[in-house]
Amino acid sequence: MSHVAVENALGLDQQFAGLDLNSSDNQSGGSTASKGRYIPPHLRNREATKGFYDKDSSGWSSSKDKDAYSSFGSRSDSRGKSSFFSDRGSGSRGRFDDRGRSDYDGIGSRGDRSGFGKFERGGNSRWCDKSDEDDWSKPLPPSERLEQELFSGGNTGINFEKYDDIPVEATGNNCPPHIESFSDVEMGEIIMGNIELTRYTRPTPVQKHAIPIIKEKRDLMACAQTGSGKTAAFLLPILSQIYSDGPGEALRAMKENGRYGRRKQYPISLVLAPTRELAVQIYEEARKFSYRSRVRPCVVYGGADIGQQIRDLERGCHLLVATPGRLVDMMERGKIGLDFCKYLVLDEADRMLDMGFEPQIRRIVEQDTMPPKGVRHTMMFSATFPKEIQMLARDFLDEYIFLAVGRVGSTSENITQKVVWVEESDKRSFLLDLLNATGKDSLTLVFVETKKGADSLEDFLYHEGYACTSIHGDRSQRDREEALHQFRSGKSPILVATAVAARGLDISNVKHVINFDLPSDIEEYVHRIGRTGRVGNLGLATSFFNERNINITKDLLDLLVEAKQEVPSWLENMAYEHHYKGSSRGRSKRTWSLTPRGTGADL
C-alpha cells in the first residue's frame, strides 16, 4: 500500500508547525546509574538480618546496612539499571524488594555539595544525630546520585501566561487567601529545597488555592482540569505538615507492633488512586518531595507481586499511595493499619466511582480504624462533580471548601482541537498522514476503543515502519510499565492505548492526541485529550468522526464552542439535524454519509 499524503497534508503541516510539534524537547528517559555496593560473602547474611530500626543505635539503621529507605522504582541490581522502567528485553527491573543498594542509602555518603541547607556530616545514620531524631523538619544530607535520578527530568514549556487567565472559584466558610508564590506560605526548608530542585517557579492556579487551604488543615473538594498540577497541590502541604509535626504516635505504634519483618505499618498519610499507573506517578512525585527527609513513601496496587509489596512495606511506610482493592487486601492481611492516618486524599475520585471502587473506599474510610472526619484531614480531587461525588464529599469531608479551577469538566484552551470526518475504512490511511505530518520525534498518543483494536493498530503501524507500542487492560503489569517507559523516553514515540491509559497519566511533552475511535461520552473525550496540553504546555487533539459517533455530536459541539475552537460546518449541521430528529418523531431519516465531510478545509 502506498501511503502518500492526501491533499490536506499541507494544511496539517502548517498547523503542526505553528504549534512547534516537531521540537526536540522530549522528556528524557531514565537516569544514569552507577554500580551497586559490593558485599563480601561472609557479611551478606549479617547485612540481610539487620532491621530498619536498631534499638541499640541512635535511630534508623546506618546506610551501611540494608537500607530502610529502599524505594520502589529505584535502582535495583548490580547491573546498573536505574529506572523503575527498563528497556525491552533487558531483564533488569526496579522492584519492591530492591535487593541491591537503594537510592536512598548512603544519603550524605558521597559528594561535598548540598542541594540546599548546611549539615554536619557526622556519619551516615538516617538521623542526623541522636538529639535530632525527633526533629523531622531538619533536612538530611544530600545524595548526588539520588538527586540526579529524581530531578533530572525537569518541566519544560510551562505556559503560565495562559494559566493566569484560568478562572478560579473557592467557596466555603473562612476560606484562606490564595498565594502567588511558593514562598508566600511557610512549608519548611525541605519542601522549599525540593521545589527548587524540581524547577517549579510559580504555582499553578490549583496550587495557589489548594496549598494554603490544606496548610490551614481545612477539608477540600477540588475540581480541576486534568494536568493542572494537582498532585503537587496536595503533596507539598501534606509533607510540609508531616515534617513539621513529626511521626507522632504512628512510629511508636509501629515499633511496639512486632520485630522487623512482621510489623504492621501505620502510614501518616494515605492517597487513594484509581489505577496503578496513576498510583505510581503520585508515588514518584512523593519521592521527589520527600527527598532528604525521614518520610518514606510506598505504593501498593493490584496486578503486581503482593509479596514484594509486603516486603517493601515492612521497611517502613509514612506516606502510602494505593489503589483501593490492593489496600483492602493489605489491611485484611494485617500489614497496614490506618489508626494514625492524619491525611486522606482521594485522587481522580470520579474515576474510582466509575470503576466500581465505592464499596472498597467506604470499607477503608468508614469501616476500619481510620480516624473519623473532623479528626483526620481529607481532600478529594475530581475532574467532574456528579451527584455520586457530591454524596461522597458529604460523607467524607467536614466543613469543606469547594474549589473549581476553570469550568468543571471542561477542556483546556491550551489544546487545539480538530475534528475531521473519516470513514471507518479510511482511518488507518488518514492516521499515517497525520503521523507523517507530526514528525518522528513528537510523542503521539492514539486512542482506540477495544483491546483487540489496540493490538491490531500497533501491529499495523509496526509493519509500516513506525516505532510504536501499546497499552491496555489485558497487558501484564510488566508489559504496561515497559510500554510507558518506551513512550516516555521517546524510544517508541507512538503509544496506542485504550481508556485504561486515559485518566491520570502524567507524560510530559505529549504533542498530539489522536482519537482514532471517539468515545461514547463527552467526559471520556475530555480526559483523553487532557493527555496533551498538560501544565500549560501547548498541544493538539485530532478526532476521527463518522456516522458511528452521532450520539456525541451535540456535546462535542458545545465543548468546542466553549473552548473557542474551530467548529466544522458539517458538525454544526449534524448537531442541528440530530436535535431536530430527536424532537420530531416520524420524520424521514437522513443519510449521514451524504453530509458534507470536513477534510482539508475543516482540519
Helices and strands as residue ranges (DSSP letters): H 9-18, H 41-49, G 130-132, H 144-151, H 160-163, E 168-171, G 182-184, H 188-198, H 205-215, E 220-224, H 230-245, H 249-257, E 269-272, H 276-289, E 297-300, H 306-313, E 319-322, H 324-332, E 343-346, H 349-354, H 358-366, E 377-382, H 387-396, E 401-405, E 415-421, G 424-426, H 427-438, E 443-447, H 451-463, E 468-471, H 477-489, E 494-497, G 499-501, E 510-515, H 522-529, G 534-536, E 539-545, G 547-552, H 553-562, H 569-583, G 592-594
